[in-house]
Amino acid sequence: MKKIISPHLSAGHADEYLIDCNRLREAGFEEWLFYPGMLFMSPDKWWGNGGCRPAPHEGSDFCLWRDRNGRRFRLDGNTRIPAMFEGEVVGISDDFLGKSVYMRHDICDSRGSRLYTLLGHTAPRDSLRKGSQLDQGEVFAHISVRERKKTKIPPHLHISVAWMDASYPDEKLGWEMLGRTPEIRLLDPLEIIGCKYAITRPSGQEKKPRRSAPESAANMRLQDLRG
């Protein structure tokens, strides 16, 4: 039975799954950091030399976080990606940094539209297929580390959240349709996730960590971004 949530939807701090499955709390996690260009509907690029995006940003890019001592870190290819909600994988497609995973959830709004999430730039586990059922918080991928030599975009996790009309076919889902058809209504992921975050600016040239993260978080291979 589909759950009706109206007028507001909340994942109840869904970022805690991302924090916990990567042991960031043990590494002193305090909050996520976002450059303006990482935010929902931003017209700007946050990588390379900046400039304008070809279309407003369809979601939010998770890449940076800060610990309790004010040190900045970034996610990398060892970052595990959990499902935001229980649901079914309805599509997996290539994107310019890895794979995009589309999920349909048994959650509807008052208009009967279904909730969908898109998690982009991932390296899914080998067993993940269209039709796979995932529990909330279940790890299904890592962040992709595929590089683009021209743009040098750092590894990151893109999250899009949307209400989609029940009549819209899953097979038509794709980046090119997000925000460009009335049947798909994009939502601000940060409002849904309810995470603690701050908006910041690039702090300068990246450096290697001066000391390693706690052993329990060693798998993250965290990188200190202090300028």
C-alpha positions as CSV (number, residue, x, y, z in Angstrom):
1,M,0.0,0.0,0.0
2,K,1.4,3.4,-1.0
3,K,1.9,5.9,1.7
4,I,0.4,9.4,1.2
5,I,2.6,12.3,2.5
6,S,1.1,15.7,2.2
7,P,1.8,18.6,2.0
8,H,5.5,18.1,3.0
9,L,7.8,15.1,2.5
10,S,10.8,14.4,4.7
11,A,13.3,11.6,4.7
12,G,14.1,12.2,8.4
13,H,17.8,13.1,8.1
14,A,18.5,10.6,5.4
15,D,22.1,11.8,5.2
16,E,22.6,9.9,8.5
17,Y,22.7,6.7,6.5
18,L,25.5,8.2,4.3
19,I,27.3,9.4,7.4
20,D,27.0,6.2,9.4
21,C,27.8,3.7,6.6
22,N,31.0,5.6,5.9
23,R,31.9,6.1,9.6
24,L,32.1,9.8,9.2
25,R,30.8,10.5,12.7
26,E,33.8,8.6,14.1
27,A,36.0,10.9,12.0
28,G,34.5,14.0,13.7
29,F,31.8,14.9,11.2
30,E,30.1,18.2,11.9
31,E,28.3,19.3,8.7
32,W,28.2,19.1,4.9
33,L,29.7,21.9,2.8
34,F,28.3,23.1,-0.5
35,Y,29.6,25.6,-3.0
36,P,26.8,27.7,-4.5
37,G,27.0,25.8,-7.7
38,M,26.4,22.4,-5.9
39,L,22.9,23.5,-4.9
40,F,19.5,22.8,-6.4
41,M,18.6,25.0,-9.3
42,S,22.0,26.7,-9.4
43,P,22.8,28.1,-12.8
44,D,26.5,27.9,-12.1
45,K,29.3,25.3,-12.4
46,W,31.3,24.7,-9.3
47,W,34.2,22.9,-11.0
48,G,37.0,23.9,-13.3
49,N,36.9,27.6,-14.3
50,G,33.3,28.0,-13.4
51,G,30.8,29.5,-15.8
52,C,27.2,28.6,-16.5
53,R,25.6,25.2,-16.6
54,P,23.6,24.3,-19.8
55,A,20.5,24.1,-17.6
56,P,19.8,24.8,-13.9
57,H,21.1,22.1,-11.5
58,E,18.6,19.2,-11.2
59,G,19.7,18.3,-7.6
60,S,22.4,18.7,-5.0
61,D,26.1,17.5,-5.2
62,F,27.5,15.9,-2.1
63,C,31.3,16.2,-2.1
64,L,32.6,18.1,0.9
65,W,32.2,18.0,4.7
66,R,33.8,19.6,7.7
67,D,34.8,18.1,11.1
68,R,34.4,19.6,14.5
69,N,37.8,21.2,14.3
70,G,36.9,23.0,11.1
71,R,39.0,20.9,8.8
72,R,37.5,20.2,5.3
73,F,37.4,16.8,3.7
74,R,36.0,15.4,0.5
75,L,34.3,12.1,-0.4
76,D,36.1,9.7,-2.8
77,G,35.8,6.4,-4.5
78,N,35.6,4.5,-1.2
79,T,32.5,6.4,-0.2
80,R,29.5,3.9,0.1
81,I,26.1,5.1,-1.2
82,P,22.9,4.0,0.7
83,A,19.3,4.2,-0.6
84,M,17.4,7.2,0.8
85,F,14.2,5.3,1.0
86,E,13.0,1.7,0.5
87,G,12.2,1.1,-3.1
88,E,12.8,-0.5,-6.5
89,V,15.6,0.2,-9.0
90,V,13.8,1.1,-12.2
91,G,16.8,2.1,-14.3
92,I,20.6,2.3,-14.5
93,S,22.2,4.4,-17.1
94,D,25.6,5.9,-18.0
95,D,26.3,9.5,-17.0
96,F,29.4,11.5,-17.7
97,L,31.2,10.4,-14.4
98,G,29.8,6.9,-13.8
99,K,26.3,5.4,-13.5
100,S,23.0,6.9,-12.5
101,V,20.6,4.8,-10.5
102,Y,16.9,5.6,-10.7
103,M,14.6,4.4,-7.8
104,R,10.8,4.3,-7.4
105,H,9.4,4.4,-3.9
106,D,6.0,3.4,-2.5
107,I,5.3,7.0,-1.5
108,C,2.7,9.2,-3.2
109,D,1.7,12.8,-2.7
110,S,-2.0,14.0,-2.5
111,R,-2.1,14.1,-6.3
112,G,-1.2,10.5,-6.7
113,S,2.3,11.2,-8.1
114,R,5.1,8.7,-7.1
115,L,8.3,9.6,-5.4
116,Y,11.5,8.9,-7.3
117,T,15.2,9.4,-6.5
118,L,18.2,9.6,-8.8
119,L,21.7,9.0,-7.5
120,G,24.3,10.0,-10.0
121,H,28.0,9.5,-10.7
122,T,28.1,6.1,-8.9
123,A,29.8,2.7,-9.3
124,P,27.0,0.3,-8.5
125,R,27.6,-3.1,-7.0
126,D,27.8,-6.0,-9.6
127,S,24.5,-7.5,-8.4
128,L,22.4,-4.3,-8.9
129,R,19.9,-4.7,-11.6
130,K,16.7,-3.1,-12.8
131,G,14.0,-4.6,-10.5
132,S,16.4,-4.8,-7.5
133,Q,14.6,-4.1,-4.2
134,L,16.5,-2.0,-1.7
135,D,15.9,-1.2,1.9
136,Q,16.3,2.3,3.3
137,G,19.9,2.7,4.1
138,E,21.1,-0.3,2.1
139,V,24.4,0.3,0.4
140,F,24.2,-0.3,-3.3
141,A,27.1,1.6,-4.8
142,H,30.3,3.6,-4.3
143,I,31.1,7.0,-5.7
144,S,32.6,6.7,-9.2
145,V,36.2,8.0,-9.7
146,R,36.0,8.2,-13.5
147,E,37.9,11.4,-14.5
148,R,37.2,14.0,-17.1
149,K,40.5,15.4,-18.2
150,K,39.2,18.6,-19.6
151,T,36.9,19.6,-16.7
152,K,38.6,17.8,-13.8
153,I,35.4,17.4,-11.8
154,P,36.1,15.9,-8.4
155,P,34.3,12.6,-7.5
156,H,30.9,13.4,-5.9
157,L,27.4,12.1,-5.4
158,H,24.6,13.8,-7.2
159,I,21.1,13.4,-5.7
160,S,17.8,14.4,-7.4
161,V,14.4,13.9,-5.8
162,A,11.1,14.2,-7.7
163,W,7.4,13.5,-7.8
164,M,6.5,11.8,-11.1
165,D,3.0,11.3,-12.5
166,A,1.9,7.7,-12.3
167,S,1.2,7.7,-16.1
168,Y,4.8,8.6,-16.9
169,P,6.8,5.5,-18.1
170,D,9.9,4.6,-16.2
171,E,11.8,3.8,-19.4
172,K,11.7,7.5,-20.4
173,L,13.6,8.5,-17.2
174,G,16.8,10.3,-17.9
175,W,18.9,13.3,-17.1
176,E,17.6,15.1,-20.3
177,M,14.0,14.9,-18.9
178,L,14.6,16.2,-15.4
179,G,13.0,19.6,-15.0
180,R,12.0,19.7,-18.6
181,T,8.6,17.9,-18.6
182,P,5.6,18.8,-16.4
183,E,5.1,15.1,-15.5
184,I,8.3,15.3,-13.4
185,R,8.4,17.8,-10.5
186,L,11.8,18.2,-9.0
187,L,12.2,18.9,-5.3
188,D,15.1,20.4,-3.4
189,P,17.0,17.4,-2.0
190,L,18.4,19.3,1.0
191,E,14.9,20.2,2.1
192,I,13.9,16.5,1.9
193,I,17.0,15.1,3.5
194,G,17.0,17.7,6.3
195,C,20.8,17.6,6.8
196,K,23.0,20.1,8.6
197,Y,25.0,22.1,6.1
198,A,26.8,25.3,5.3
199,I,27.4,27.2,2.1
200,T,31.0,28.1,1.5
201,R,33.5,29.1,-1.2
202,P,36.6,27.2,-2.4
203,S,39.4,27.7,0.1
204,G,42.3,27.4,-2.2
205,Q,44.5,24.7,-3.6
206,E,43.9,21.2,-2.2
207,K,46.6,19.6,-0.1
208,K,47.2,16.1,1.1
209,P,46.1,15.3,4.8
210,R,48.7,16.2,7.4
211,R,47.5,13.3,9.5
212,S,45.3,10.3,8.8
213,A,41.7,10.0,9.8
214,P,40.9,7.6,12.7
215,E,41.4,4.0,11.9
216,S,37.7,3.3,11.9
217,A,37.3,5.7,9.0
218,A,40.5,4.8,7.2
219,N,38.6,3.2,4.3
220,M,37.4,6.6,3.3
221,R,41.0,7.8,2.3
222,L,39.8,11.3,3.3
223,Q,41.5,14.3,1.8
224,D,42.2,17.5,3.7
225,L,41.0,20.5,1.6
226,R,42.6,23.2,3.7
227,G,44.1,26.0,1.6
